[in-house]
Amino acid sequence: MIVVELPGGSRRELPRGITPLEVAQQIGPRLARDAVAARWNGQVIDLNRPLEEDGRLEILTFADEAGREVYRHSTAHLMAQAVKRLWPEAQLAVGPPLEDGFFYDIQTPRPLSTDDLEAIEREMARIVQEDLPIRRRPVSRQEALDLFRQRGERYKVEIIEAIPEDEPLTVYEQGEFVDLCRGPHLPSTGRIKAFKLTGVAGAYWKGDEKGPMLTRIYGTAFPSARELEEHLQRLEEARRRDHRKLGPELDLFHFEEVAPGYAFWHPKGATVYGLLEQFSRELQARYGYQEVRTPEILKVDLWHRSGHWEHYRDNMFLIEREDALFGVKPMNCPGHCLLYRSRIRSYRDLPLRLAEYGRLARFERSGTLHGLLRVRGFEQDDAHLFVREDQIEEEIGRVLELVDTIYGTFGMPYEIKLATRPEKFMGDPALWERAEAALARALEAAGRDYTLAPGDGAFYGPKLDFYVIDSLGRKWQTATVQLDFQMPIRFELTYVDAAGQEQRPVMIHRAIMGSLERFIGILIEHYAGAFPVWLAPVQVRVLPVSDRHHDYARRVEERLRAAGLRVEVDARDEKLGYKIRQAQVEKVPYMLVVGDREAQEGQVAVRSRDRGDLGSQSLEDFVRLITEKVARRQGNPA
């Protein structure tokens, strides 16, 4: 017998070799029906995996994040099996689950298109009806190589050859289909209830534009048709809000092939960019930050010293000149260490908060670039705090206040993950433990909920990752707060304490909006391009009814500009209805219609982008209304 501890602390004595699914059946038929996997002593496993020792067991359903991953990963295998049945010569690459679905990269005898998805879905449905058992089988490295060479799966062979020799390998089998996979998976194909293939795209193998081009098939899966339909409606709304579509339509930015991964910001987009910078600057000044500037190109000696050369050089743009090698900076922290070191520091100088909005460049492979969300050139609302160890919790608390203010302004709640030491790390493990404990204490002192992300820390320190939730319920990783004991050691940073002794400061790396490019992309989709009035590139458009009202329209424009507002006059020889529709399409928050009565009485007829006709009011009343909204930075557009 073994002792199994269940959630809530109850314990059961059960036969050795019992499976999680059998335990779920003992607890209740509904749980057994909804179960997709299990967490055994912290590890997610298959429902039919025998339990051989005492331990803690949690039955996972689709409601659990890990359960959703298992469900959708199994659906990715289902799709790959269907593709192999339709095109036996297809070669499989990788097929991971995503937050809301999955994809599989496959080399097919001909490029697939959306026209092929229906046939693949029909074959998937047949495999579901067959209810094939999904079985896990451990294999040796040689067995795996022989198996996939025999099946002609060159990408699987390449993956196996890159896996360390001492790492255990497993394959999963369902009917004639076999895939190299760590798992876990559903017990059978019949457990998959509702799925939809959502698109196809080209994808380079390993993201390398010099490698083979594969077909990436996207899909999603849910335990019921109702949940699937609701998700598809959200996807349709997400397509409508796609920043890559809205950005050019709203005249904010565009991309050119001559500068892959770099946005060309139009005047309206540059306005939004500048407003976000201004917002961040005002807040940081209130919290005692000092703005600095550091060089964009530095000799690689600096990156060797900081540790980035070993861990990050493949993501750097390098320049060789006059027998010296330089790197375009991908981050500001080494430069800020040099600023700190430029003079003797006292304990009275700490905390020292240095902020920088300088340009950064990171080499992202062409296959991974994605509008503003994944770029090569960007700017961050970046800062580095040099603190005494006894100041860590208070400073993290102040950063959390900044996070609350910024995300609260945009009406975006967030979640926090504490990412701990990765496999490849720099420095003494004891210092890592101190840093992780300090972050946890800071969160608990601030009363913040968080989850752990084991092994996801930066190479130089643990971090807090913040995930904002947009108006469609999607999560985006934005802010990061990293606690670093290592870089001050590498740069020999010190301060003189009250006793006149040299001590080592601790460094907090901090960005809240993160990349402004990425954050603007998120905001475009969050607001569907309809920015709140304080952030809108054009806040007011004045619409004269006819030519004889142009003079008054210009006087209205002058008054609004004098109040610091961004305003345009649409003086085109077009009908008023057309001008209103055009302003709506361009998502201008307010339209002011001016005709004979408005010109005679010093009024404006106000139309809101969201609430329609608001009636007439004096120009001065409107100016007061809108300037108050702008000053308060209200998140809602009307």
Protein Blocks (a to p, Z undefined) as FASTA:
>chain_A
ZZdddehhiacdddehiafklmmmmnomklmmmpnbdceehiacdfklccfbdcdddddd
fkbmklmmmmmmmmmmmmmmmmmmmmmmbccfbdcddfklccdddddfbdcdfklmmmmm
mmmmmmmmnopacddddddfklmmmmmmmnopaklmmmmmmpcfklccddddehjbccdd
ebjadfbfklpmbdcdfbdcdddehhiakbccdddddddddfbfklmmmmmmmmmmmmmm
omklmmmmnomaccdfklghiacddfklmmmmmmmmmmmmmmmmmnopacddddfbdcfk
lmmmnommmmmmmmpccddeehiacdddfbfklmmmmmmmmpccdfklpccddddfbdcd
ddddfklggcjllcfbdcdddddddddfklmmmmmmmmmmmmmmmmmmnopacddddddd
dfbdgdjfklmmmmmmmmmmmmmmnopacdddehiacfkbccdddddddfkopacdfbdc
dddfklmmmnopacddfkopacddddddddfklpaklmmmmmmmmnnopacfklpmblbd
cddfblmlmmmmmmmmmmmmmnopacdddfbfcdfklmmmmmmmnopabacdddfklmmn
opacdddfklopnbjadfklmmmmmmmmmmnopabfZZ
